[in-house]
């Protein structure tokens, strides 16, 4: 295929969009999407970030070429992510034997349907705790601020799923939580070194802080691994560490590789469920007619004589449709989490992409494109009852967990958690706004609500004396 010239129009400078990369996610993601539509280049557009060439897809066709093709099998890694050991974990490890081994271990042992099922009692226990915490906040304050409740539930879920030990309110949980928060800050910090050849400099002390944090991670997570090894008898555990320690000898990881893998699980899993559930509850509170339909579905399927279980979810299509519609309206990773790296020269939408180019998919633009979605700005879960659009990566109109070789390995576990916790919270309470809902967005690692959601609740089971 003939190489097309890299014109100034297609490889334009785009530094203006990066001046405030973490302050306003709506502005960042929507500007990219709208810019692509305005210049009638929504299949793909190219620009430069310093010395880094970038191409962005805003259409399912070109997105599929990027995410599913072998030409983009690697992921670009920021200097901070490399220093924090993510290059040895599933998400950022370069394609090759080691990465394929990690994916195989994740699919067969860590995120298998059987292991997800064995973790249901943990999810149920934490759902019980969240239901009670909502009641307590209402009694004490007259309002329930969901963010703290969801974050604590999500943190406890990740810690116990990964390590098999309940660290709730312990010094170790506080330490791990603080490490994750510092890691978020370092990863999201705009660093000129990622876009210019400035390897010998350390702007804002990012390198120094990353080295220090990586040392803490090795110490704390490594100590947990050694403690579990010394205790023995981990073959029957349902947690991820037990899965790694009980691997067949030929598939076992060294401790130096086990630590980054477990660290990535904690890092990526701590806030994702909480952020998505807060967006869902915001929409539930805003759209009372949708909440009423969800209540009717739950009451018909479950009744008031037992709790919702994982096995009930396939019989709750409207509940699943609500989750899909929120993922469409508020994609958790609208841009940066979709980045791929061209491993060789390739053409995308008549653009010549040199090896080493960073390729991104603007999922926000795709999920708000009127040529793809009818009335894209309207929150309407019914659209997914009319057409069952899959969200596991096979349909690039809506693929919140990615697609292709680099699809999120924990997608099934994350969805199982969201569906169960959402169903439990909706089944127990009617949710009302404590104040007008503010849907302003803030882009950090994920697209978050800028202001915490505050609700009032009415106990739907209060007359039935249920726990």
N, C-alpha and C positions, 0 to 999 in steps of 0.2 A: 504494500500500500504506500502511496506517495506521502511523504512527510509534508504537512501543511506548515506554512510559516507561522511563527509565534508573533502575531501582530500586536501592536500596542493596545488595540481594543480588547483582545481576548486575554492577554497577559498584562492586565493593568495593575497599577500600584493601589493597594487597598489598606494602607496603614491607618487611614482615617477611621475605619470601622473598629480598630483595636485599641483606641485610646482609653476606653473604660470597659474592658472585657468582662468584668464581674459585677457591674453595678446595676445593669438593667437588661435582663435576659430577653424580655419582650422586644426591646429596641434592637438588640444585636441580631437575634434570629429573624425577626420580621423584616429588618432592613435588608438582610441578605436575600430573603425570599422575594420581597417586593422589588428589589433592584433587578433580580433575575427576570421577573415578569415584565418590568418596564422596558428593559432593553431587548425583550423578545428572545432571550437566550436562556430560557428556563431548563433546557435539557442539560446544559453544563456551561459554566463560566469559569474563566481562569484569571488569576492575578498573582502578584508577588507580595510576600510578607518578608521584607528585607531580602535576604539571599535565598529564601525558601519559596519555591514555586508551589502554588496551590490550585487545585481544580475542585469546584463544588458542583455536585449534581443536585438538581431540584426537580427531578422527574423519575418515576419508577423504572423506566427503561434504562437510563444511564446509571441509575443507582444499582440496578442488578448487575451491570457490567463491572462496577467497582467492587461490590460486596461479594459477588458469587464467583467472579473469575479468578484464575490463578495469577493474573498479572498484578493483583494487589493483595498478595497473600501475607504481607507484613504490616505492622502498624508503626507509625512514627512514634518515637518515644522522647518526651521532654527530658531535659537534663535532670530535673528534680525527680521525675519518675524513675529514671535509671539509678540515681543515687539512693533512692528508697527501695531498691531491690526488685522493682516490678518487672525488670527485664528477665528475671528468672521465674516469673509467675505466668499463669495461663494467658492473661490478657495481652501482655506485651512481649512475651518470649518470641524471638524471631522464628519463622517457619523452619522446620527441620525435624530431626528425630526426637529431640528433647520436647519440643512443643507438641508434636503428635502424641508422644507418650503421656504428657500431662492431660491432653484432651481425652485420651482413651481412659485414663484413670478417673477423670471427672465424670465421664459418661457412664462408665461401668460400675463405679464404686461410690462416688461422692454424691452424684445427683441422679442416681437410678430411681425408677418408680418405687422400688421396694424401700430404698432408704428414705425417700420423701414420705412414704406411708408410715414408716416407723417413727418419724418426727412429728406426726399429728398430735400425740398426747402433749408434747411441749407446746405446740401452737394453741391447743385448746386451753391449757393451763394459763398461758399468757393472755388469751382472750378473756378468760374469767377475771384475771387481775385488772385488765383494762376496763371491763364493764363495771367492776367495783370502784375503780379509781374515778370514772366519770361520775358515778353516784356520789362519791365522797366530795369531789370538787363542787358539785351542785349543792350539796348540803352545807359545805363550808363557805362557799363564795357566791352561790347563786348563778354561776356560769362555769362552763367547762371549756378550758383552753386546751384544744386537742394536741397541739404540737408536742408538748412535754410528755403527755401520756403515750402517744404513738412512738416517739423517739425512745422512751425507756423500754417499751415493749419490743421494739425492733432491735435495740441493743442487746437486751436479754436473750432474744431469740437467736441472734447471730452468735453471741458468745457461747451459749449452750449447744447450739447446733455444731459449732466448730470444735469446741473443746470438751463437750460432754459434762461440764461442771457448771452448776448454778453459781455465778459470781455476783449475783444481784446485791447491790449496795456494799460490795466489798472493796478493799483497797486496790485489789488487782483489776477489778472492773473499772474503777475510776482512772487508773493508770492507762489501761488500754483505750478507754474512751478519750482521754486527753491526747494520747498518741495519734488516734484517728483524726481528731480535730486539727491537730498541728499539721498532719499530713495533708488534709484538705486545703489548709491555708497555703502550704508550700506548692502543692500541685497546681492550684488555681492562680497563683501569683504570676503576673505577666513578667516574663524574663527575656530580655533582649538576646541572651545567649542562645535561645532556641531558634532565633531567626538571623543572627549574624555570627561571623567567625570571631567570637570573643571568649574563647575557652579559658584563657588565663585570668580572666576577671571574674569577680564574684559580686554582682550587683545585689544590694540589699542583704548581703550575707546569706543568700539562699543555699549555696553549696555547704557552707559551714553548718547551717541548721539541719540540712539533710543528712550530712555525715553523722551528726550528733543523734538525730532521731533514729537513723538506721541502726546505730549502736544500741539504743534502747530497745528497739524491736528485736534485735538478735538476742539481747539479754533476757527480756521478758518472755517472748514466745519460745525461745530456745529452752528456757528453764521449764516451761510447761511441758514441752515435748519430752525432756529428760525425766521429769517427774512421772509422766504417764508410762514411759518405757520401763522405769524402775518398778512401778506398781504392777506391771504385767496384766494379763487377762483382759486384753482390750478387743478380742475378736468378736465379742457379743455387743459391743457398743454401737449406738446408732449415729454417733457424731462423726464429723469429718476426720478428726485426728485419729480416731479408732480405725476408720477406713484406710488411712494412709499407713498406720502402723501394722495393720493386718494384711497388707498386700502380699501376694506371692513373692518369694525371694527375688525372682528375676525382674519384678516390676517395682521394687521398693525404691524410695527416694532417700538420698542422704539427708542428714539434718540440715545442712546448709541450703538444700533446695526445699525441704519441707517448710522451713520458716517463711520464705517469701510466699509460698503457695497459701499457707494459713493466714499470713498477714494480708494478702490480697482479698481473701474471703471476708475478713473482718472489715477491711477498708471499704470494699465495694458494697457490702451487704448491710452496713449499719444504718444508713439513712434512706436507702432507696425505697423500701416498703413504706416507711413513715411519710416520706414526701408524697408518694402516689396516693396514699390513703387520705392525706390532708386535702389534696386536690379533689378527690372523690367526694369527701364529706362536704367540702365547700359547694360543690355542684348539687349535692343532695339537699343541703340547707336552702340554696337559692331556688330550686325547682321542686316545690312541694308536691306537685302533681306526679312527678317522676318518683319521688319518695313513696307516695301513696301506692303506686303500681308495684314498687318493689316490696312494700309491706304485704300487699295482697298476694303476691307470688310466694313469699316466705310463709305466710299464714296457711295458704293452700297446701304447700308442699310439706311443711314441717309441723304446723300447728303450734300449740302452746304447751305441749306435754313432754317435749324433749329438746335438746340442743341441736343446732345445726352441726353436721359432720361433713368431712371431705367428700364422702360418697353422695351427698345431696347436691353438690355443685352442678353436675351434668343436668339435673332436673330444674335448674334455675337459670334459664336462658336470658331473662331480663336483667338479672344481677350481673351476668357476664357481659351483657351489652352495655351496661353502665360503665363497667371497667374499661371496655374497649373505647367507648366514646370519650372518656377522660384521657386515655392514652392518645387519642387522636387530637383532641383539643389542646392538651398540655403534654406533649412528648417529653419524657424526662431528659433525654439527651438530644436536644434539637440540632446539634451540629458537631461539637467537638468529639463526642464519644463515638462517632462514626468514622473517624479518621483511618485511612489506610495509606500504605506506602507502595508506590509502583516499583516492582522489583526488576522490571525491564521496560524498554520503550513500548508504547502501546498507543492506539488511537481510540478516543472516546468522543462520540458526536462530532466527528471530523476535526477534532483538536488533537494534535500530536502531543502526547504526554511523555516527556523524557523519564527515564529511570530515576528514582529518587524523589519524584514529585509526590507531595502529600495530596491525597484525594479525600474529600469529605462528602457526606450526604446530608443535605438540609431537610431533615424529616419534617421540620416545622412548615417549610414551604410546601412540601408534598401533601401534608395533611390539611392544609388550608387552601389548596388550589381548587377553584371552582370548576375547572375542566375535569377534575378527578372526583370531587365530592360535591354532591348537591347541597346547596346552602351550607357551606363549610363553617360559617360563623355561628350557626345555630346548634345549640346543644340538644341532640336528638338521639338517644340510645336506640330508638325504634329502627333507625337505618340499618342496624346490625341484626335485627330480626327479619328484615326484608331481604338482606343479603348477608350470609354468614362469612364475613371476611376473616380469614385466619390471621393470627398475630404472632405466630412463632417464627416468621421469617420467610415463608414461601410466597407471600404476596407483599410486594414492596410499596403498595399503597399505605400499608400500616404494618410496620415491623419495628416496634419499640425496643426489642431486644437484639436488634441487628439481624444479619442474615449471612448465609454462606459459612465459610470456614471459621470466621471469627465471631459467630453468633454467641450471645451470652450463655455460658454453660448452666447457669443457675436459673434460667428463665422459668422452668416448670415449678421449681420450689418457690420462687418469688410470687408467681401467680397463685399457687395453692395457698400461700400465706395471706395474700391480699383478699382473695375470694372468701376465705374462712373468716377472717377478722371483720371484713366489711359486713358479711352476712350476720355475724354475731352482734355487731353494734346496731345494725338496722333492725334485727329481729327483736332486740330488747327495748330499744328506745325510739321515740319519735323525736326528730332533730329540728330545732328551730333556731333562727339567727338571734344572737344576743346583741348584735349590731350589724349594720349593713356589711355585706361580704365584699372585701376588697380583693379583686383578682389580679392585682399587680404582680409582676413576675420578677424574679431575681435569679440570674444565672451564676451558679457556682459550678460544682461538678455536675449537678442536675439542675433542671429548671424548677425552682422552688417558689412557693408563695412568699411574697415579700413581707406580709404581715400575718402573724399567727391567727388562725381561725378560732373565734370564740362562739360558743353555742349554748343554748339552753336545751334541756331534754325533758321529755315526759316518759316515765316508765310505763311501757305497754303491758307489762306483766304484773303490775303492782297489785291487782285484784286477785291474782292467781296464786300468791304465796310461793312463787318459784324463786330459786336462789339466783 
